Amino acid sequence: MERVIVISMLRINDFDVSLNEKSSALFFNPQLTLFNSSQIESLKKKLQGYPETYWFATSGSTGLPKFIGLEKDSILFSAKRVNQWIGLSSNDTVGNVLPLFHVGGYAAKVRAEIAGAQWVDGSEKPWSPEEFYQLLTNHAITVTSLVPTQLYDLISRGFRAPSKLKVLFIGGGRLSFQTFEKAQTLGWPVYSTFGMTESGSQMATVRVANDWDEQYGPRLRFLPGVHYQEDKETARLEIQDQSLLSYRLTYLEGAWHLEKISKQNWFKTQDRVKIHSDDYGEWVQILDRSDRSVKVLGELINLDGLQQRLDHIAEDQNVDFNEFYIASVRHARKQNELILVAGFKNSRCAQRIIREFNKCAKGIEKLSAIYHVREIPKSSLGKRRNIIF
């Protein structure tokens, strides 16, 4: 009988990437209490019939906690494609600080393994810009991956890119122009990426210095072999690709529900996009997420778009934009009203931020109040989690 390996510890560097044995594995953050021991045990029994499938826990941006099932061949296909695109080889050294129970960190390890590149991992320790910079310089790292928040931390301290660094992948969130511009000045070789747990890694990548649109941001170009289209009614991005998930597993009403996903069908994402073209071909602009919309006085408002505007205001005032969040609360007359959620340590800045935001907001977009919390909840990658009131 095939084994099911539970990868719930912070350190999994000894985990066999190639997985020559026909086992499957569960990846999840041990610091989160999404699943209790009995749920995990019942899940292990259920998954014994699915060899060489890797299950990554995710709640996405919204919704119930779930596992995304990626088959071994899909993960390897994605890794080889990225390696070919950037030319990763045995001459490179890959540095990592992303959690290895997250698909972003695990994919980086797989890419290094199959390329024969050296692997230097710093994901065991809490994020520290200073320690990460030392890791880059001490080990002559040539390729690494971060989320926008981590890049912001580096450039706000004035760190210049080490001379050996060739590729800095940025994913897991939107890269603002202010952050890109400062990173460019400091010499960071930023590659903006688009991907998701469901695709095992990045599906679109662009060297930002060569492909930034002043109006729309990075011109994301999909990697070879990815088929994509824009739903004409909803503008949601639809994808067909060999790297995509094979299963979706959700815990609902006391039981695990397994759904088989066909790679022959279009996979509909929650990302709303607009497809453009230029002399080099098509590129995709990520607009917002369709699952971050609420109605105010009968009019649909996308909170993701407003959040981008708020982030720009915070950056312009040299304030950490990750400490502010736009949320909605139920309102008897308006259906919903919008508020600003701020961490206690930024309470003094909150009044200034909300005042600047409301100056250029439409009536129904204006933020009506400030709600202070001890800290803005974030994922293991430092991304803001949705706050529901």
N, C-alpha and C positions, 0 to 999 in steps of 0.2 A: 504493500500500500504506500502511495506517495506521501511524503512528509509535508506538513505545513509549518514553515518556520515563522515565528513571530519576531519581527524586527521592531521592537519598541524601546530599545535602549538608545541613548544618545550616540554611542560609539558603535558603528557597524563596519569599521574599516576591514575587519577580518572576514566579512561576509563575502563568499565567492561570487564575484560578478558574473562569471561565465555560467555558473550553476550547471555544471555537467550532470549532476544528479537531477532527476525529474521531480523536483520539489517546487512548491509554490511558497510565497512569502507575503506576510502582512506587514505593512509599513504604517506606523502612526506615532504621533507625538506622545511620549509617556507622561508629559506634564499636563495633558488635557484629559479630562474625565468623560470623554465622549462615550466610552464603552467600558462596561464593568467586566469582571473576570468570567462570569457565567455567559455573557454575550459572546466574548471572544472564544470560549471553549466550544459553544454551539456553532460558531462560525467556522472554526478549524475543522470540525466534523463535516460541515456542509461543503467545504472547499477541497476535500481530499480527492475528489474526482476531477480536479482541474489542474493538472500538472503544468509546470513551466508558465504559470500565470502569477503576476505580481500585483498585489492589491494595495492601493494607496488610499489612506483615509483622507477624506475632504468633506467639508460642508459647503464648499464653493463660497460665493459671496453671500448667498442666502440659502435657506432651506435646511432640510434634515441632514444630519451627519450620514455619510455614505462611504463606500469603498468603490474606487474605480479599478477595474480589472484590465491590466495590460499584459498581453502575451509576450513571452521572451523575444520572439521574432520581431514584434513591433518595436520593442525598445532598442534592439540591435539595429534595426533598419533606420530608426531616427538618429541614433548615435553615429552610424557610418555616414549618413548624409551630411550631418553638421561637420563632422571631421573632414570630409571631402571639400566642403565649402570653404572652410578656413585653413585647410592644409595642415591639420594637426598631425604630428609625427612623433617618432621616438626621440627627436631632438628637443621636444618641448617639455616644459614643466608646468603642470596644471595645479593651481592653488585653489583651495575651496574653503569657504566659511559658511556655506548654506547647509541647513540641517540635512543629514543623509537619509532621514526618514521621509523627507520631502522629495517629490519627483525631480525638482531642479537640482538638488545636491546629488541625488543618486545618478541622474543622467550624466552629470559631469564626471562622476567616477567611472561610469561605463565607457564614456568617450575616451578617457585617459587610458583605461585598461586595454581597449581594443586597438588603440594607436601605439601602444607600447611607450607612452609618455610617462615621465616621472609624476608621482602623485604626492602632494603635500596637503594635509588636511588640518584645518584649525577650527572645525565646526563644534568640537567638544566644549569650547570656552564661550562665555557670553560675548556678544559683539563688542569689539573695541576698535575704533578707527586707528588708534596708535599701534595696537598689536598687529592688526591686519597689514598696516604699512610696513612694519618690521618683517612680517612673513613674506611680503612681496620682495623686499630688498635682500633679505638674508638668504632666500632660496632661489633668487633670479627667476621668479615666476614669469612665464610668457603668456599664459591664458588663465583667466579667472572670470567669475560671475558674481554679480551683486544685484540687489534691488535698488530702486531709486533713492530710498531713504539712506542707504549705506553710502552711495555716491555723494549725496548731499553732505553727510557727515565728513567725508574726506575733503571735499573742496571747501567747506566752511572753515576747515583748519588750515587751509592753504597748502595741502600736500600736493607736490608735483608728481606726475606719473614717473615711476622708475624706468630707466632706459631700456630694460629687457622686456618690459610688458608690451605685447603686440596686440592682444585682444582683451577687451573688457566687455563682457556681455551684460546688458542691463535688461532685466525682465521683471515680471510680477507687479507691474504698475506703470503708470504713464510717466514718461520723462518730460519734464517741463523745459521750456526754452531757457529760462534763467539758469537752471542746473546745467544744461548742456553747454551753454555759453561759457560759464565759469570753468567747467571741466575741459572745454576746448582750449581755453587760455592756459590751463595748467598742464596741457599735453596728454590728457587721458584718452586712449584709443577706444572710444565708446562705440559699441555696436548695440543698437536698440533691437529688442527681440519681441516676438509675440508667440505665446504658447499657452498651454494649459495642462492640467493633470491628465486630461483625456487624450492628449496627443503625445505624452511621454517626454516631451521636450519642446524646444522652439520649432515653429513651423515657418516663421518669417523672420528675416534678419536683415539689418542694413547698417553699413558704416555711416554713422550719423554725420560726420564731417563732410561726407560726399553727397549726402542725400537728405538734406533738411529743407523743408518747405516753410517759408516764413509765415504763411497763413495757416497751414495744417499740421506742422510738426514733421516728425520723421516719416519719410516715404517708405513704408514697410513693404518689402517685396518677398513673396513667398518663395521658399526653397524649391528646387527642381522636383517635379513629380506631385506636388500638392495641387489638387483640384479645388477650386473655391468659386463661390458665387454669392451675390447679394440678393436676399429675398426682396422682391420688388414691392411687396406690401408692407413688411415690417422693418426692412433694411438690416435684418439680422444676417450675420455671416454664416454661410453653410459650407461644409468642408467634406471632401472625400480624400482619404489617404490611408496607406498601409500602416502608418504609425498609430492610428487611432485605437481607442479602447475596444475591447471585445465584450466586456460585461460591466453592468452597473448593479451594485448591491446596496440596498437601503434597509435600514432597520425601522420597521413601522408596526405599531400596535402589537409589540411583543414578539415579532418574528422577522427573520431576514427574508427579503424578497429579491430574487435574482432575475435580472433582465439581460438577455442576450442582445448585443448590438451588432448589426450587420454592417460590414465595411462597404457593402455595395450601395447602401443608402446614403443620402446626404445627412451629415451630422449637423444639426442646427445649434449654434452657440447662442449665448445670451448677449454677445457683443453686436452692437449696431455699427455698421460701417458704410463707407462710401468708396467706391472703386474709381480711381483716376487712371489716366494714361499719360505718358510723356514719350520722349524720343527713345527711352530705354525699355519701354513696355508698361505693363500695368503695375500700379502700386495701390495699397490699401490705407485708408485713413480710418482709425478707430474713433468712432464718435462718442459712444457711451455704452452703458449696459441697459438692456431692456427691462431687467428685473429691479431697477432702482427708479421706478416711476410711481408717483402718487397723484391723486386728483385734489386740486384746491379750487373751490367754487366751480366745480364741474370741468375745469381745464386740466389736462394731463401735463405734469411737470416732471422732467427727468432730473433727479437729484445728482446724478453723476456729472452732468454738465455744469450744474451750479457749484459742485465741489471743485471742479477744475478752476472755475473763476475765483473761488475763495482761496485756493492754494496759491494762485498767482499773486493775489493781494498780500498774503502772508509772506511769500518770498520777497516781494518788493520791499517789505518792511523788515527784512532780515529776521523773520520769526519762523520757527520750525513748523511748517504747514501740517505735519503729521499730528500735531496736538490740537487740531480743530476739525470738527466733523459736522456736516449738515444732516439733521435728522428730521423726521416728521412725527407729529403727535396728532391724535384724533381731536377734532373740533366739532362741536354740535352744529354750528352754522356753516362753516367752510368745508366740512368733511375732514380736512387736514390743515394744519398750519406748520410752517417751517421754523426750526429753532437752531441755534448754534450750540453745539456741545464742545466744551473746552476743559482741558486738564487744569487742575488747581494751580500748577506752577505757572500757567500762562493767563491767569485770571485778570491781571492788569492789562494785558494786551487785547483781551477779548472785546472790550468796549470799542477800542479803536478799529479792530478788524471788522466788527459788525457794522460800524458806522460807515466805513469805506465800502463795504459790500452793498449796503442798502442804497448808497448814493446812485449806483448804476443798475439796480435791480428793478424789474417791473413790480407793480403793486402786489401781485399774488406770489412773487418770488421773494419778497422781503422777509428777513428773519425777524421773528417777533420777540424772541427772548434768548437769554443765555442760560444754559444748564451746565453747572460745574460738576465734574466728576474727578475722582482721585487721579485717574489716568485714562487715556483713550485706549480701549482694548485693541491689541494687535495680534497678528498671527505669528507663528514661529519665524516667518520671514520679515517681520516688521511691518507688514501691511495692516492698515486700519481694518478692523472688523466692523460689520454692520451693527449699528446700535438700534434696537427696536424698543419703542416705548409703548 
